[in-house]
Every structure is written in C-alpha cells, then in structure tokens.
C-alpha cells in the first residue's frame, strides 16, 4: 500500500474477504470479524485511557498549583494509563497500517518480485510480534515481583498491555494474511516465522560465535533487510535487536519485552501524546489555519511567500506543539495542497514541509530536548532558552533556501489585502497565546514538560469547544484516534529502538566509540565534529530516545572533559536529531510529508538535500560560536556555577 494511503487514507474495507476464492475463505470471514471487533474495542480503550491520564494529570496540576496540595498518586496513575494507551494506540495503528515503512525499493520491482518481498516483509513482521509475545511471557515472572512506589500496585499492571497488544496484533496479522491469498502463501509465511523464532530462541549465539565486525554486519543486515523489504520501521528495529540478542547469547530472551517496557515507562514521554493531540486538535479547530493566515501576513508578499509562510507557521506551531511529527502533519495538511495548487513542485512541497517540521525539534518544549535534559540532569529552562536564537537561525536558513528555489522556478507572490491584516492578526492571537503558555511555563520554571502538555491540551480544548465551536464530541473522538495513530507509531518505534539501544550499550558500542574518539584527539572542536558525525549516523537508524539514554551518558564525560558546555551540546544535539528526521532510512518527517504531498519517497529525499546541507551549515555555525545558544540563558538565569 502506498504511503499516502497508510498515513492519510483508510485501509481496504473488510468486504475484500468476499472477493476471495479457495479454502482460506473458511477462516478468513471469522478472522476479519474478530479483527474488526478487537480493533473497535482497542480504539475505545485507547480513547478512554488517553482521556483518563490527561484528566488525572490535569487534576494533579490543579491540586499542585491552585490548592498547593500535591496528589502523591496522580503521576503514578497517569503513567500506568499512559502505558496502556500507548500499547492500544500502537495496536490500532498496526491494524490501520499507520506504522511507517520504506517501500520505494519494493515498488520499483516487477509485480512478481513485489509479491515475494511482501511475503518476506509480512513474515518478518509476524516473527517479531511472536518474539515479543514469548519474550513478554517470560518477563512477566520477573516484572510481577515489583510494585509501584506510591500505590504499591504490582508492576504487572503496567506490563500486561504488552502481551495483550501482541495477541491482538497477531489477530490483525492473520487477517492481513488470510484475505486474498492462498494456503501456500500462508504456509510459507508461517514457516518463515517459525524458522526465525527457532533461530533467536535457540539462541543462535550458542551455535555460531560472532564477534567484532561480523556481529555488526549481521546487525546491519538484520535491520536493513526487513526495512528495505517494506516491514514497518518499528518492527525492523525490534527484529534487529532480537537477532542481536540471540547472537549475543548471554542475555535472557525476556530482556526484549522488558526493554520495550522500559522504553515506554518514562514519565517525560507523557508529553508526547498530549502534544500530538493538542497539535491535531489545533488543526481540527482551525487554530493552525489561523496561524498560517498570520504567517502569510508576515511574509506573503515576497516571491515564494507561501513557502516562506510554511516555514514561519511551522516555526510558530512547532513552538506550540513541541513535536516535529505534529508540526509536519498539521501544517503540512494545510500548506502542501495550497502550494501545489499555486504551481509548487510536489517533491519540493514534501521536502520543505519535512524540513520545516524539524523546527519542532528545536522548540523550547520539544520532546527530544525534554528527554535530553532528563538524561544528563540539565535544566530544562536553560535548554529551552538556549534553543530560541538557534531556532530563529535554522528557520531563517530554511526561508533562504525556499526563496531561492521560488525565484528559480518563478513561484507566485501571495498578496494579502491590507484590509485583512488586522483580522488575520487578531484571529491568530488565541492560538499564539498557546506559545505564551509554553514559554512562560517552561522558562518560568512553573510546570514540568508533561504538565505543560496537559495545560496546553486543556487550553486548546477550551478554544475548540467554547471559542471556535468547530469540534463536537464525535469529531473529538476521531481526532483522538488520529492523534493516537501518530503517537502510537512514534512511541512504539521509541520502545523498540530503546531495545536496540540497550543491546548496543550492552555490547559496549558506545564505550568503543568514545574510546576511539578520545584516542584520536582531545581538541574541543574536533571532538564536537566527530561526536556530531556519530550522532548523525545513529540518527539515521535510531529514534532520539534510545540514542539519548543509550549513548549520551557515555559521551557526556568526554564532551565535558574537552570543555563543551552541556547546554551548548544539547542545542547541537536537538538540531542533529532534526537532521535525522530528514536523512533516510528513518526519515519520519519525510514519510509524513510525502504521504500528504502524494509523491514518491525517493523524489522527496532528493528535493530535501538542500535543506539537509543548510542544517549542517547551521550546526557548524552554532558549534563554532557557542555564545549563539548560550547568550539568552545567561541573560535570563546568569552563568551556571561549575
């Protein structure tokens, strides 16, 4: 299925089963019915748990700041409901084919080879689901021994959604592979699943000893092969980590599910679904549209002004949502169709929106920044302040690329009548006030990131229901589901990449990299260059959370030793991760923008090269001139005491 169908459209209706012939139709009908029932139930459970943890967090914020009486249990209950919501969201995202994958190579093959690649991709996806299910069953015995800190509930309450999600995903997998297929095809897939599971459960490392370069080559192939065959990126990450665990042979098989669990069980991640939902709601309520109108007032009169307005709107909306994914999806769905109507090339539209969406990574409340601050125990307020000036620099550089491209292709100007200026500015004020909430809450040190996400969501709900009245209960339900597809896909990818990051850390890959760099040089700027190079490569295959928690603790002592300020490095790191949202293979922003623009992924990659290069230039400037990010936090908070 094309990316546009997966991220924007709907899956094929279940009546496809009636078009099937052969004996498989006997089990196809009941399987489709069971899959539909489970999906509706999962969807309702996701919406319920999401509303539950958002409400509990809002109550906690009210008691903490309005009544000055913190609820000891609110954070714990919120985290439990969040974990359940995440697994429900990942499950329904799998049913509706919303997990991102790379299929441009497969689509270039002849039809017969496409069918063979699909068999392998489906087999490997099913194999990982089976591995995660068995791993979770083994991990249950260990997890059940622990209890939560406040309510003393057994940890199994938090862990049990993993095996439940696996069971439901297996039903959805069976649905996909019994409709419009043959017994032979299904038998081949089941044999491939059994073969992979046998090899990793054995484990493979007890039969074949691999070390050094061969082990890393196997890891690369284990990740690249399913990825290029079209398996979802999250599942490809899990497959690579599972095979690496099998080759390592000294780590229990239950570690896989345990690491997926710990990859989700991070309180700072509660901000992710809240920010994505707030961003999606802003789009549904027309708030994002008013921000776009305001951006056109600022820059619409120049040639290519609509493209420049895209950058401005993404910069403003990224500061509000704090999420590159939310920024790309919300602004892209508004701007890309309009740009195409005015003659902008579709591949450039996708590349521009993919690049502009990365401005969400440098927002003061970006999810990546929150996790980075958590990992190195840095001040979120200082980091948030430090991103503001570099954010302007990156946004300005994107506008330069856009305006030069517009001049070259003679794109039109966007004239906004002066009579509309005041109306557009006033119309954007309520939405822009969300930015004031975020900056005031974070820079003022009032709220934690997750609390800001809760306050932002509550504020957007008030705008949607009270001020604009464009969202009713039914539309709110569907908006929560759509946001769940995005956050579930993102968080499941975060969880499986945390598993891979754990295996790399266990194999001392990070220590090997740091040791190699320290032996080459201790020059501050050379170390900065090499560290950025390492993290650019890591960002091409891993999501930010496993990179942060798997590699950052090892790299920080080296960076501090050569005199790199941790706040300076934090700004470089979030821009680096923004670059990772554009560079294949795991270029999440490009996946989303190509789906909206309706272009081929490889065409969008080529069009995005100028934006990749300008990000590198920005990183070099910020690396050479640390006062660019450090000036504002020093003004606001003074110089830190060493």
C-alpha angles and dihedrals in degrees: 000000000000120000091244091058092048100049103031110018134051130264122258112284119259092245086083085088090070090061091060124101131197137048094306089074087075092069097025095073097053091041092054091048092049091047092051093048093048091047093053090047092047091049093052091046091050093051091046096049092044092052087044098056093040090052094046090050092049091050089049091051091049094051093043099048106020100038097024088227113116118211108230093205102045098085092047095049090045091054093049093050090044092056091050091047092050094053092044089051093048090050097051089043088057092049091052094042094244097138107107121245140171111245105150093103092049092049089055091060126091114268094257092054091044088058091050092048090050090053091053094044093050091045094052092045091052090046092058092048089053092047092050091048094052091042091052091050090054092046093051092078091056097040092048090066094067130076134203118262102242111022093029091226116162111264088234087080088067096038103047096079089070096066090037091054090048092053092050092045089052089056089050089047091052090049090055093049102045098047115087095353141098136252089247093055092047092047091052091051093049091049091051090050091049092048094051093045092049091051096051096038092050083053108241093217091068089062103034122033113210126177140165117358097000090057092051091046090053090050090051093049092044089057101034098046099058089038094055091042089061103259113150112272093237091054092045089055090050092048092052092048092047093051090045089052090051093050091046086055097186098080118084115250091237088066090083095065092038091056092046087052094049090045088063099034095083117120093212089062090068085082091065102071091036093054094042091049091047090051093047091048091050088057094047093047094049094248094120089049090056090050089054090050089052091049090053090055089056101047109003097107096066121086107273088020093151090059090047089049087054089059093046092047092047090049092052095040092045089057089051100044097031088208127107090202093051091045093051095046098043101041093034093056088055102038107034096062091047092048092050091050089055094053102266113150111257094227091052090049090055093046094047093049092045090053095041089050090062087069084081087069092060094045115121089247099037114151092232092053091050092052092045092052090048093051097050096031092240128155111272089204093055092046092047091052091046093057096056101078094038088048090058090048094052092044091050091050090052089052091052091053090046095049093047090051090047092052091049093051096035096238116184130261120244109229115198112194112242089232088067097050097090094043092051094047093048091045091057096047097087091050093045090051086069085067089055089052092053097044093043093047096047104032090042091051091232102126137028114240093258090049091051088052089053094048091046092051091049091049092049090048090054091051092047097048104029108028107028100018092200096126123069128185094269093049090046089055092051091045090054089050093050091048088048091058089056097042093040091052091046097045094044088052088049091052097049092044087052086058091051091045090053092053092049090049092047089054088052093240091145092050090049091053093047093046091050093050094046090052092051097050147335095203108130097226095042090050089049090051094048093044091051090048091052093049093046089057092045090048090057091066108017135056120242099257098061090043090052097046097032101044111012097074089056096046098044097074090054093048092047091047092058092047104261113153109233091223090051090049091047091059091048089048096053090048088048090053089048087058087052088059087064105036116084144272098037096028098148096174092053091050090056097042094047089052091053094043094045095228135130116272095233091052090054091049091055091048090050095057094093090053091049090052094048090051088055090051090050090050091052091051093049092045092052095043108041092172088074093073097025099052098078098044089049090052093047101038106014127238113317119248111246 
